[in-house]
Amino acid sequence: QCEEAAYEERWYPAGKWACVTKGEPMYEQSISMSFMKLMRYICKENSVGCYLGMTVPVLNEIHLTKEGTELEREVVTAYYLPGEFQQNPPVPTDPDIHITERAPLWVITRVFYGMTTEETILREISLFWELLGSTDTVLRETYIVASYENPSIPQRRNEIWFICRT
């Protein structure tokens, strides 16, 4: 019988992403506001004036405080541009949205379900560290929360990504 893997390693190629950075008092506020901006860009508020198409996952890059007990306020929410827009990304009308070329990424990832709050994310990071044990192969201050489904879905699929050192 096959059991579900506790975690897996993945490699993502370089590519262009539309990104918004927010630093609201609560993590949930930052990602909600950023995602709404990105949805307007995806739906029509761009230089080509049309729907760009949704890609998944939507990434939320987070940083821990020096103590490692809380999230820093600033969160970067990123939407991967569909293939047909990789060479020539539509320009956002919203000045808060920046098109960024992200380098290739090697991650160790673990699935979790439900809402993504600061509390659940800190718990998932802690659980993942317990599972991995002591290692210097991944970054300790920067993590990514990848969301694959609409935030309104109660048991939506998410992943916590540990970024491997190059």
C-alpha positions in Angstrom: 0.0 0.0 0.0 1.2 3.5 -0.8 1.2 6.1 1.9 1.0 9.8 1.2 4.5 11.2 1.4 5.2 13.5 4.3 6.9 16.0 2.0 8.4 16.2 -1.5 11.1 18.1 -3.3 10.3 20.2 -6.4 12.0 22.4 -8.8 10.3 25.4 -10.5 11.9 27.2 -13.5 12.5 30.9 -13.7 9.5 33.0 -14.8 7.6 36.2 -14.6 5.2 36.9 -11.7 2.8 39.7 -10.9 3.6 40.7 -7.2 2.0 42.9 -4.6 3.7 43.6 -1.2 1.5 44.5 1.8 2.3 45.0 5.4 -1.1 45.1 7.2 -1.5 44.4 10.9 -2.7 40.9 10.2 -1.4 38.3 7.7 -4.9 37.6 6.5 -5.5 41.3 5.7 -2.3 41.5 3.7 -3.0 38.5 1.5 -6.7 39.4 1.0 -5.9 42.9 -0.1 -3.0 41.8 -2.3 -5.1 39.0 -3.9 -7.9 41.4 -4.7 -5.5 43.7 -6.5 -4.1 40.7 -8.4 -7.6 39.5 -9.4 -8.4 43.0 -10.9 -5.2 42.8 -12.9 -6.0 39.2 -14.0 -9.6 40.1 -14.9 -9.1 43.3 -16.9 -7.0 46.0 -15.3 -4.0 45.5 -17.5 -2.6 47.0 -20.7 -4.3 44.4 -23.0 -7.7 45.0 -21.2 -8.6 41.4 -21.1 -8.8 38.3 -18.8 -5.3 36.8 -18.5 -6.3 33.4 -17.0 -5.8 32.1 -13.5 -2.7 30.0 -12.6 -2.0 28.1 -9.4 -0.6 28.1 -7.0 -0.7 31.7 -5.7 2.3 32.3 -3.6 2.7 34.2 -0.4 6.3 34.8 0.6 6.7 35.4 4.3 9.6 36.1 6.6 9.9 35.2 10.3 11.1 37.7 12.9 14.6 37.2 14.4 13.1 35.2 17.3 11.2 33.0 14.8 8.0 33.3 16.8 6.0 35.7 14.5 5.7 36.6 10.9 7.1 39.9 9.7 4.3 42.2 8.6 5.3 42.5 4.9 4.0 39.7 2.7 4.7 39.3 -1.0 1.7 37.8 -2.9 2.6 36.5 -6.3 0.7 35.3 -9.4 2.5 33.4 -12.1 1.8 34.8 -15.5 0.4 32.3 -18.0 2.8 31.1 -20.7 1.5 33.3 -23.5 2.4 36.4 -21.4 5.8 35.3 -20.1 7.7 37.1 -22.9 5.6 40.3 -22.9 3.6 40.7 -19.6 0.6 43.0 -19.7 1.4 46.2 -17.8 -0.8 46.5 -14.6 -2.8 49.7 -14.2 -2.4 49.5 -10.4 1.0 50.9 -9.4 1.2 48.5 -6.4 1.6 45.5 -8.8 5.1 44.8 -10.0 6.1 42.3 -12.7 9.1 40.4 -11.4 11.4 37.8 -13.0 11.9 35.2 -10.3 14.9 32.9 -10.4 14.5 29.1 -10.5 13.4 27.7 -7.2 14.1 24.4 -5.5 11.8 23.7 -2.6 10.8 21.1 -0.1 7.1 21.2 0.3 4.4 19.8 2.6 0.6 19.9 2.1 -1.8 21.2 4.7 -5.5 22.0 4.5 -7.7 24.8 5.8 -7.5 28.5 6.3 -4.1 30.2 6.2 -3.7 32.4 9.3 -0.5 33.5 11.0 -1.2 30.9 13.7 -1.7 28.0 11.2 1.4 29.0 9.2 3.6 29.2 12.3 2.3 25.8 13.4 2.9 24.2 9.9 6.5 25.6 9.8 7.1 24.2 13.3 5.7 20.8 12.3 7.7 20.7 9.1 10.9 21.5 11.0 10.2 18.6 13.4 9.7 16.3 10.4 12.9 17.5 8.7 15.1 17.6 11.7 18.3 19.7 11.8 19.4 20.7 8.3 21.3 23.6 6.8 20.0 22.9 3.2 17.0 25.2 3.5 16.5 28.9 4.5 15.3 29.5 8.0 14.0 33.1 7.6 12.0 33.0 4.4 9.1 30.6 3.6 6.4 30.4 1.0 2.7 29.5 1.5 1.3 28.2 -1.8 -2.5 28.2 -2.2 -4.2 26.1 -4.8 -7.9 26.9 -4.3 -10.2 29.8 -3.7 -9.8 31.2 -0.2 -13.6 30.7 0.4 -13.2 26.9 0.3 -13.0 25.9 4.0 -10.7 22.9 3.6 -8.6 24.3 0.7 -5.3 22.7 -0.2 -2.2 24.7 0.7 1.5 23.9 0.9 4.3 25.3 3.0 7.5 25.6 1.0 11.0 25.5 2.5 13.4 27.2 0.1 16.5 25.2 -0.6 19.9 26.9 -0.6 21.5 27.1 -4.1 
